[in-house]
Amino acid sequence: MAAAELRGTVAVEEPLPGGAAPRRRVVRGALVLLGRNELRQPVLRVLGGTGTGTALSFPLSGDAVRLFTRFAGEGRAAVRLGPGGAQLLLSDCPPDALRRFLRLLRHKLAAGPRGAPRCPRLLARPPPAFAIISPLRERDALRSPRGGAAEEPGQRPAEVPRAQRRPPARLSAEQEAVLGAVRSGQGVFFTGCAGTGKSFLLKKIVGSLPPNSTYATASTGVAACHIGGTTLHAFAGIGSGKAPLEQCIQLAERPGVRQHWLACQHLIIDEISMVDGNFFDKLEAVARAVRKRDEPFGGIQLIICGDFLQLPPVCKANEEIKFCFQAKSWRKCIHINMELTEVRRQTDKTFISLLSAVRLGRCTEEVTSLLMQTATNRSERDGILATRLCTHKDDVELTNKKRLQQLSGEVHTFEALDSDPMLVKLIDAQCPVGSKIALKVGAQVMLAKNLDVSQGLVNGARGVVVGFESDQKGLPKVRFLCGVTQIIKIERWVFKGPSGVHLSRQQLPLKLAWAISIHKSQGMSLDCVEISLSRVFESGQAYVALSRARSLAGLRVLDFDPKVVRADPSVLQFYRQLRRHHLLTQDSLHTRLDADEKENWKSS
C-alpha cells in the first residue's frame, strides 16, 4: 500500500464566504493517505505530525478535481477539489513517492466509486468509514485513464507514451539493497566497476528522499548535471578548502551558504574517487562547526558513490594523492559499504573479464593479445566514425576544430540561451554542452542527453549530421548508429549554482565527437571508440577509457603498452579489506543461523 501513502508538508487552503482570503493551515511532517469512505468514494486523509493531532478528510469527485504536477520532480504538487473547494499544496515530498501517489490518485479518480453499497440490510456489519485504497494493478498502469482528474493546461502528462512502449528499467536486487541501506538513515558508500548502474541507482536514491533536505553533489560539474545537482565545491562554499579551518568556517557561515548547510539532512556525493581526502576532512569539520553539532558531519547522512579504481583526485605534480577513504573522518561518517557486481553496460563475458583484470591493474598475455587485436577493428558504418578518447583536453579541442574545418559546406552555429549570461563560465563547468555549437553536414556528433531510451537515443549515442531544416531555426538532422534518423531539437538543463540558485541552459543536446577527453567520458556508454593509450598519466585512466566501450567489436586500441595498465596499491588494499570484512560479516551471519537451526533442531 506504499503508493497510497505520502509523507511531506501539506498546506490546506479553504475558501471563506464573502470573498475573504482563504483560511490556510500548514501541517508539517504530515502523512497523506488515499482511501475510500463507507460509500466507496475516494478520500484524501491528512494526519498531522507528531503531537499535532491533526486529522482532516477530503472526499474527492473525479470530475471536479484538478492536479498540478509540473514540479513533481522537485517534490511539490497541488490538488484542487473543485472550482470552489479546498486546495491541498504538497511540498517536501520524496519525488518518486509523490509521482506514484499522484499516478494512483489519477487512476482511482478516473475509475470513480467502486461497488457503492446499497442501503445496508438490518443487522449487517456497517462498511468502514475509511479504508486504504487498493494498489494500482499492472494492467491499469499500462492503460491511460479516461476522464477523471484533469491536468492543468501546460502541465506534463503523467502517462508518457515512451514509458508505455517500454517499461522503465527496474532496480536489481543489489541496487534494492543499497536503496534499503540509504533508507536506514546511516552513512552509506556504494561502489562497483564501470557499467554496474551506479548513476542510475543514484537518480533513484535522489528521487526517494525529501528534496528540501537532500543535496545532490558530485566532484565534477558534468557528473553533477547527470544527477540534477551541483558540484561539491559549490555546495560547500569554502573554495578549494586549502585555507585554514577557521577561514573555511567563516566562508561557510555566509548567509546563502549557511542556510544550505543547516537545511541539509542527506548529502549525496558522486564520483568520490576524484575528491581529495584532505578536502573531505575539512568539509567534515566545517559541517560540525556550522551546524553546531558534534556528531560526524554535523549529523548529516552521507550517501557516497564512486569507484576508487577509476580517476583519482587531481593534484599538482609535487603533491601526494590522498583518497577519501584515507581521510581521518571517513570511518566515522560511513557505516555501510556495499558493492554492485552486476555489469549492465557490457554483455560479452570475455570483455567483462578483460575489463575486470584491467581495473585491478592486471595485464596478462591474454588481455594484451585481445587489446592489440582490436587495432584492426572497423566499427564505422553509415558515415559514423569511431570517437577518439584522449588523455589531454587540448588534443580534443584541436582534433574537433581541425576535422570540422576540413568539411566543406556552410557552418551552422547554435548559441545557447542561459538563465544568467553573467555566469556562462559556471554554467559551462556544469553543463555537458557548450554555449556555442558549430555544425556542418558530415559532422561527427554525440548525444549529450537521453532523448528516447527505447530507440537507443541515449547519452553517448553516436551519429553524423546529414542535413538541416530549411526553416528559420535550421535544426540539424542526425543519423545515429542505432539506425534512427531524427531532427534534434533544443533541450534544457537545470542545475544548482552558488547559494542554491537554479541555473539553466537551453541548447542542442549535441557535442562534436571526433574526439572527447577520458575525464569527460566518465559515466558514458559509447558505441564505437578509438583509444590511444600512449599518453596515459594516471592510475585507472586506461580502465576508464576502455570501459566506455559497449563491446570489444566497437573498440579500437592504438599504441597499446601493457605498462599503462595500473591501479593504485592503496586502493587495491582498501577494496581487499572491504571484501574481507564483507565475507567475515556473511560468515558470522551464517554461523549464527546454523547455530540457531541446530538449537531449533534439538528443541523440536
WORA-V952810 format. One record per helix or strand. SS is the DSSP state (H for helix, E for strand). FROM is the first residue (numbers start at 1). LEN is the number of residues. If there is no record, write none. Layout:
((SS	FROM	LEN) (SS	FROM	LEN))
//
This chain:
((H	2	3) (E	5	10) (H	17	3) (E	23	14) (E	42	6) (E	55	5) (E	65	4) (H	72	3) (E	77	5) (E	87	5) (E	94	1) (H	95	17) (E	131	2) (H	138	4) (E	150	2) (H	161	5) (H	173	11) (E	188	5) (H	198	11) (E	210	1) (H	211	3) (E	214	5) (H	221	6) (E	230	2) (H	232	5) (H	245	8) (H	255	9) (E	266	5) (H	272	3) (H	277	15) (H	296	4) (E	301	5) (H	324	3) (H	330	4) (E	336	5) (H	349	11) (H	365	12) (E	381	1) (E	384	1) (E	387	4) (H	393	14) (E	412	4) (E	417	2) (H	421	10) (E	436	4) (E	444	4) (E	452	1) (H	453	3) (E	457	1) (E	462	7) (E	476	5) (E	485	3) (E	490	7) (H	498	3) (E	502	7) (E	510	3) (E	515	3) (H	518	4) (E	526	1) (E	529	4) (H	541	6) (E	549	1) (E	555	4) (H	562	3) (H	569	35))
//
